[in-house]
């Protein structure tokens, strides 16, 4: 798994002793990954409005005040609830390809997490325990007392925190490619020099990425893919860069990583009690490999793990023909 993660980040410079901020500054300011002219124009324009998106037929978008914050969400369908939680460098927009299929048999709820997209960007509350309370309150406000919870990347951490806090209200859990802070040998991932972005936050970091959001995110979209050509589309890259360029968007995103130490403490406590509901873990062969599957088996007793062959971190984009059918079959 460590080899796979290092391979995914192979294009980053790796000096023996450079701190994360210096490494990131070199990456951003010397242009180790530069977008084309159109992308530079987009970021230079300082887009602040949420970009528009076309929802599947039967879906609507709204905003709800829950748990002391405000969450933007999409919902459609009818039946038992399925909650889809996005990761970093994306928003709930990532789930568009699967929403209509799930809505044939379920009520699909797709929020932008606290700090992302169309949701509020408060000063705090970015520990995953609190973020899980946000989306649990949203599910309840929409009239559901049980849900299947699906999460990718940061969203999988929120999904686990949801299941651990509300086990009687969580019917199934899907975790998709990242890791669980505080569980097993998690610091092996957290402290990898290649994953410097976990430690890149604060005023200096914000100053470096201001107006360069697209350049910063290209690192994730390209280097964490098995093949950048199979990663996110140009349209999606523009969408997410604009979403995070909103006032407070980058600061909030950095807070997800800053909260990992608190998450580790919370998750270590949660992990003392194994969860009984079924888990599906989907992980990219060229990304987390079996690491997340092994972590899930430390915290849950009924885990089905699948390594998606040839895929990196962006499972929905890189391997939709494997990921979407596996997800739908498990939820159904």
C-alpha positions in Angstrom: 0.0 0.0 0.0 2.8 2.4 0.8 4.4 1.7 -2.5 1.1 2.4 -4.2 0.7 5.7 -2.4 4.3 6.8 -3.3 3.7 5.8 -6.9 0.5 7.9 -7.0 2.5 11.0 -5.9 5.6 10.2 -8.1 5.8 13.6 -9.8 6.4 15.6 -6.5 9.9 16.7 -5.6 11.2 14.8 -2.6 14.1 16.6 -0.9 15.4 14.9 2.2 14.5 17.6 4.7 12.3 20.2 3.1 9.2 21.0 5.3 5.8 20.7 3.8 5.3 24.4 3.3 8.5 24.9 1.4 7.8 21.8 -0.8 4.3 23.1 -1.5 5.6 26.6 -2.3 8.0 25.2 -4.8 5.1 23.2 -6.3 2.8 26.2 -6.6 5.2 29.1 -7.4 7.6 27.4 -9.7 4.8 25.8 -11.7 5.6 22.1 -11.5 2.0 21.5 -12.7 0.7 24.4 -14.8 -2.7 24.4 -16.4 -3.4 25.7 -19.9 -4.3 29.4 -20.7 -8.0 28.8 -20.2 -7.5 27.4 -16.7 -5.2 30.3 -15.8 -7.8 32.8 -16.9 -10.5 31.0 -14.8 -8.5 31.1 -11.6 -7.3 34.7 -12.2 -10.9 35.8 -12.6 -11.4 35.0 -8.9 -14.7 33.1 -9.3 -16.8 33.4 -6.2 -20.2 32.2 -7.3 -21.2 28.5 -7.0 -21.1 27.0 -10.5 -24.4 25.7 -11.9 -25.0 22.0 -12.3 -27.6 20.1 -14.2 -29.3 17.6 -11.9 -30.9 14.3 -13.1 -34.6 14.4 -13.7 -36.6 14.2 -10.5 -33.9 15.8 -8.4 -34.0 19.2 -6.7 -31.5 21.3 -4.8 -32.1 23.2 -1.6 -30.3 24.5 1.6 -31.1 23.4 5.1 -30.1 24.9 8.4 -28.8 22.0 10.6 -26.5 21.5 13.6 -25.7 25.2 13.7 -24.6 25.5 10.1 -26.1 25.5 6.6 -25.9 22.6 4.1 -26.6 22.7 0.4 -27.9 19.4 -0.8 -29.5 17.6 -3.7 -32.2 15.0 -3.3 -34.5 12.8 -5.4 -36.1 9.4 -5.6 -38.4 7.6 -3.2 -37.8 4.9 -0.6 -35.1 4.2 2.0 -32.5 6.9 2.3 -29.0 6.7 0.8 -26.6 9.4 1.9 -23.7 10.1 -0.5 -20.7 12.0 1.0 -18.0 13.5 -1.2 -14.2 14.0 -0.6 -11.7 16.7 -0.8 -11.1 18.5 -4.2 -14.7 17.6 -5.1 -18.2 18.3 -3.9 -21.5 16.4 -4.0 -21.3 17.0 -7.7 -19.1 13.9 -7.9 -22.1 11.6 -7.4 -24.1 12.8 -10.4 -23.3 9.6 -12.5 -24.9 7.3 -9.9 -27.8 9.4 -8.5 -30.4 8.5 -11.0 -29.8 4.8 -10.8 -30.0 4.8 -7.0 -33.1 7.0 -7.1 -35.1 4.2 -8.9 -35.3 2.4 -5.5 -34.2 4.9 -2.9 -34.4 8.5 -1.7 -30.9 9.8 -2.5 -29.5 12.6 -0.4 -26.3 14.3 -1.6 -25.0 17.2 0.5 -22.0 19.4 0.1 -20.1 18.9 3.4 -19.6 21.7 5.8 -17.1 24.0 4.2 -17.5 22.8 0.6 -19.4 23.9 -2.4 -22.7 25.6 -1.7 -22.7 24.8 2.1 -21.6 27.3 4.7 -18.0 27.7 5.7 -17.9 28.4 9.4 -14.8 29.0 11.4 -14.8 25.5 13.0 -16.5 22.1 13.3 -14.3 20.3 10.7 -13.7 17.3 12.9 -15.4 14.4 11.2 -17.5 13.6 14.3 -19.2 17.1 14.0 -19.5 16.8 10.3 -21.3 13.5 10.7 -23.7 15.2 13.1 -24.3 17.8 10.4 -25.4 15.2 7.8 -27.3 13.1 10.3 -29.4 16.2 11.2 -30.0 16.7 7.5 -31.2 13.1 7.0 -33.5 13.5 10.0 -34.8 16.9 8.7 -35.8 15.2 5.5 -37.9 12.7 7.4 -35.6 9.6 7.5 -34.6 7.7 10.6 -32.3 5.2 8.9 -29.9 5.4 6.0 -27.2 3.7 3.9 -24.1 6.0 4.2 -21.6 6.1 1.4 -18.4 8.2 1.6 -15.3 8.8 -0.6 -12.0 10.3 0.7 -12.9 12.8 3.5 -16.5 11.7 3.1 -15.6 8.1 4.1 -14.3 9.5 7.4 -17.6 11.3 7.9 -19.4 8.1 6.9 -17.6 6.1 9.6 -18.2 8.8 12.2 -21.9 8.7 11.3 -22.1 4.9 11.7 -20.2 4.9 14.9 -22.4 7.6 16.5 -25.7 6.3 15.1 -25.3 2.6 14.6 -29.0 1.9 15.0 -29.8 4.4 12.3 -27.2 3.2 9.8 -28.2 0.2 7.7 -25.0 -0.2 5.6 -21.7 1.7 5.0 -19.6 2.1 1.9 -16.0 3.4 2.3 -14.2 4.5 -0.9 -10.4 5.0 -1.0 -8.6 6.9 1.7 -8.0 5.9 5.3 -9.4 6.1 8.8 -7.4 8.4 11.2 -6.6 6.7 14.5 -7.2 3.2 13.3 -4.3 0.7 13.1 -1.1 1.9 11.5 -2.7 5.1 10.2 0.3 7.3 10.9 2.2 5.4 8.2 0.0 7.2 5.7 -0.5 10.5 7.6 3.3 11.1 7.8 4.3 10.2 4.3 6.4 13.0 2.8 4.6 12.5 -0.5 1.3 13.4 1.2 2.5 16.8 2.3 -1.0 18.3 1.8 -2.1 16.8 5.1 0.2 19.3 6.9 -0.3 22.3 4.5 -2.6 24.8 6.1 -2.6 28.2 7.8 -2.2 31.8 6.5 0.9 31.1 4.4 -0.8 28.2 2.7 -3.9 30.3 2.0 -1.8 33.1 0.5 0.0 30.6 -1.7 -3.1 29.1 -3.2 -5.2 32.3 -3.6 -6.0 32.6 -7.3 -4.1 29.4 -7.9 -6.8 26.9 -6.8 -6.8 25.1 -10.1 -3.0 24.6 -10.0 -3.2 23.3 -6.5 -6.0 20.8 -7.2 -4.3 19.5 -10.4 -1.8 17.8 -8.0 -4.6 15.7 -6.5 -6.5 15.1 -9.7 -3.4 14.0 -11.7 -1.0 12.5 -9.2 -3.6 10.5 -7.3 -4.9 8.9 -10.5 -3.4 5.8 -12.0 -3.6 7.6 -15.3 -4.3 11.4 -15.4 -6.0 10.9 -18.7 -8.7 8.8 -17.0 -9.1 11.2 -14.1 -11.6 14.1 -13.8 -12.9 15.7 -17.0 -12.0 19.3 -17.9 -15.6 20.4 -17.1 -15.4 18.9 -13.6 -12.0 20.4 -13.0 -13.4 23.8 -13.8 -16.4 23.2 -11.6 -14.5 22.2 -8.5 -11.8 24.9 -8.9 -14.6 27.5 -9.0 -16.4 25.9 -6.0 -13.4 26.0 -3.8 -12.4 29.5 -5.0 -15.4 30.9 -3.2 -14.7 33.0 -0.1 -13.6 30.7 2.7 -13.5 27.6 0.5 -9.8 26.9 0.6 -9.5 27.7 4.3 -12.3 25.3 5.1 -10.8 22.5 3.0 -7.5 22.9 4.9 -9.4 22.5 8.1 -10.4 18.9 7.1 -6.7 17.9 7.3 -5.9 20.1 10.3 -8.6 18.1 12.2 -7.0 14.7 11.6 -5.4 14.6 15.1 -8.7 15.2 16.8 -10.3 12.7 14.4 -7.7 10.1 15.4 -8.6 10.5 19.0 -12.3 10.2 18.2 -12.0 7.3 15.9 -9.7 5.4 18.4 -12.6 5.7 20.9 -15.2 4.7 18.3 -13.1 1.7 17.3 -13.3 0.1 20.7 -16.7 -1.1 19.7 -17.0 -3.1 16.4 -19.8 -2.1 14.2 -22.2 -4.9 13.1 -23.8 -3.4 9.9 -22.5 -4.6 6.5 -19.5 -2.6 5.1 -18.3 -2.4 1.5 -14.8 -1.0 1.0 -13.8 0.0 -2.5 -10.1 0.9 -3.0 -8.0 1.7 -6.0 -5.2 -0.8 -6.8 -2.9 2.2 -7.5 -4.0 4.1 -4.4 -4.9 2.8 -1.0 -4.9 -0.9 -2.1 -5.7 -3.2 0.8 -4.9 -0.7 3.6 -8.4 0.7 4.0 -9.9 -2.8 3.8 -7.6 -3.9 6.6 -8.6 -0.8 8.7 -12.3 -1.4 8.2 -11.9 -5.0 9.5 -10.5 -3.5 12.7 -13.7 -1.5 13.3 -16.5 -3.6 11.7 -17.3 -7.3 11.8 -19.0 -7.6 8.4 -16.7 -6.2 5.7 -16.6 -7.0 2.0 -13.4 -5.5 0.5 -12.8 -5.0 -3.2 -9.6 -3.6 -4.8 -10.5 -2.0 -8.1 -7.9 -3.2 -10.6 -6.0 -0.5 -12.4 -7.6 2.4 -10.6 -6.2 5.2 -8.5 -7.9 7.3 -6.0 -10.7 8.7 -8.2 -12.9 5.6 -8.4 -16.0 7.2 -9.7 -14.1 8.9 -12.6 -11.4 6.3 -13.3 -13.4 3.1 -13.0 -17.1 3.8 -13.3 -17.9 0.5 -15.0 -16.6 -1.3 -11.9 -17.4 1.2 -9.1 -21.0 2.1 -9.9 -22.4 -1.4 -10.3 -20.6 -2.6 -7.1 -22.0 0.4 -5.2 -25.6 0.0 -6.6 -25.6 -3.8 -6.0 -24.5 -3.4 -2.4 -26.9 -0.6 -1.6 -29.8 -2.5 -3.1 
